[in-house]
Amino acid sequence: MANRVLPPISSKSDIQEENTHMTFLGIPVLAGIQASYVQLDSEWAITAAHNKIILNSVWDPIYHPSCDVALFRTKHKPDIETVQIARFFQNDEIEATGYAFVLGLTKTKGQYLFDSTFTNWPNCQFSVADFGMGSGISGGGVWKEDQLIGVVTGMYFGSFTNIDQEQPFWPSAFVPLYYLDEWILEVTGRDYRVTYEEKEVSDGQ
């Protein structure tokens, strides 16, 4: 199920694509489940916690106590580029990258719209955007240019109307990562955040 057209990518050309990977459990196409994840560096990766059936079978995940996010170790080529985790602001142009079922690696653009919560994750703030979402993409990255801002979690089924299209639609939701920095640092021992000048911005993440 998808809420937008998901254009496949035939070649990897930037950090969004090079650091996005797929994990799978079962028999390809016939019977199985798949999810996406983002390689933070040559040792650590991040994905959505609700992919736990795959995670617990393949990796040794460490789950965030209240958000739909998990970290795990996975050795990768040593020269892979290290991801930077950044802030973002309302109406920023963003992109989501992940492995959609059957289609393979996809990338879709959208805008960050607003924040919300889910009943099954009551103590976690989610951000909502209008990028494309489909089966297999959850756990992939949400990016602002070449900087990671979140992890895809799924569709947002709340009531909302896209002002540009003047029709109801189901946007997509993701977990913003910048303010999960203490947990990420505690687990990995590494600070992936972009360093900003000391300046408070009221409408940012």
N, C-alpha and C positions, 0 to 999 in steps of 0.2 A: 504494500500500500504506500502510495506517495502523494504528497500534497503539491508537488511542483514537478516540472520536467527535470530529469536528472541527466545532464550531459556527461557521457563517459569521457575519460581522458586517455589518450592513446600513448602518451609519452610523459615521463616525469621531468619537470623543468625547474622546479623551485623547492624550497624547504617544505612548503605545505604538502607537496606530493611525495617528496623523498622521505619524509618523516611519518607519513601515514601508511599504516599496514593493516592487514586483515588476519584475524584468527578464526579458526573453523573447528567444528566438532561434528563428526558424522561422515556421510557419503556425499561428496559434492553434487549439487543439483538435485539428486534423488531424495535424500533424507538427511537433514542436518541443520545446524544453526551457525550463524556467523556473526561476527562483530568487528568493529574497527578499533584501532588504537593509535596513539601518537607516541613516537619514540622521542623522548625528551633529550636524550644524549646517547652515548654508546652503551649505557648500562641500564637506564631507567625508562619506563614507559607508563603512560596514563590512559585510562579508559573509563567507561561508565560502569558503576558498581552493579547495575542490574544485569550485566552480562556474566553474572557469577557462575552460571552453569559451565560456561566455557572456561572462565578464569580458574575455577577450582579444579578443573580437569587437566589444564595445560600448564598453568603457572602457579606461583605461590603469592597470591595477591594480598595487599594490605588495604583494607577498606577505610574510607573516611567515616567517622562515627555518626555523621548526620546528613551527609550529602551523597548524591549519586555519582561518586568518583572512587576509583581504585588505582593504586600504584603497584607496579610489579617490576622485578628485575628481568631483563632479557638482553643477552649479549648481542651487540650489533657491530657492524664494521666500525673500527676505531675513528675513522675520519668523518663520520656522520656529523652534520652540523648540530650544535647545541641550540635548543629552542629557547627563546625569550618569552616570558609571560608578561603581558601588558594590560593596561587599563583600557577602557573604552567608554564612549559617551552616546547619548541618545541620538538616533538617526545616523550613526556612523555606518559607512559601507563595510560590510563584513563578508566573509566567505566560509562555507562549511565544506570540509573534505572528508570523504569516507568511501568505503567499499560497499556499494549497493548490491543487493542480491541479484545475480545474473549479469548486471551491467558492468560490474567491476569498479575501478576507481572513478569517482565522480567529484565534481566541484560545482557548487552553486552559490550565487551571490544573493545578498539581501541586506536588510537594515535592522539594527537593533531597535526594538520598539518600546518595551517596558519590562518591569520585573514582576514576578508572581511566585506563588508557592504551590506545591502539589500536596494532596491529602496524604499520600504515602511517604512523603518526605517533608513533614511539617516544620522541621527546624533548619531547612536549607532554602536559601534564596536562589531562584532560577531566573534566567533572563530569556525573553521571548523575542524572536526575530522571524522574518519572512523568507528565509532561505529554504531550499528544497530539503525534504526529508523522506527517506524510504527505508525499507527493511535492510538491515546490515550496516547502516551508517552510524547507528548509535555507538558512542565511544570514540568516534572520530573527532577531529579538531575543528574549532571555530577560530577564525583568524582575522586579524586586522592587518592587512598587508602581509608582512612576513613574520608577524608576532602572534603568538598563541594567546587567545583571550578566554577560551572555554572548551568544554567537552560536550559534545552533542548527547542529549538524553532522549529525545523523542518529539512527538507532536504535542502541541498545547491545545486541549479540547475545551478551553473556556470560550465564552461568548465574546467575539471581537469582530469588528468590521474594518476591512482594509479601506482607508479613505481614498486611495488612488483608484482602486478597482470598484468601489461602491458595491461590494457584495461580501457576504460572510465567507470566511475561509479559516482553515486550521493552520496557524503558523507553527513554527518549530521552537523547541525549548533547549537551553543548554545551561550548564553550570559554569558561572564565571569563576576563574581560577585565581585572580590576583590576590584576593583577600583570603584564600586558603593557603597563603604562603607559609604560615607558621607550621601547619601540618605537613606540607610538602618538604620544608626544610628539616623538620624533625625526622621524617621517614628517610629521606634521601641524603641528608647532610649537605644539600646544595641549594643555593638560592638562584632560581631561574628568572626572577623578576627584573623587568626593566627598571633602572634607577631614574627617578624623576627629581627635578628641583623641588625644594620644599615649598609647595603652594597648594592650598586647599581649593578643590574644585567641587562645587556642590552637586553638580548633575552627573558626575562620573562614577564609574565602578572601580 
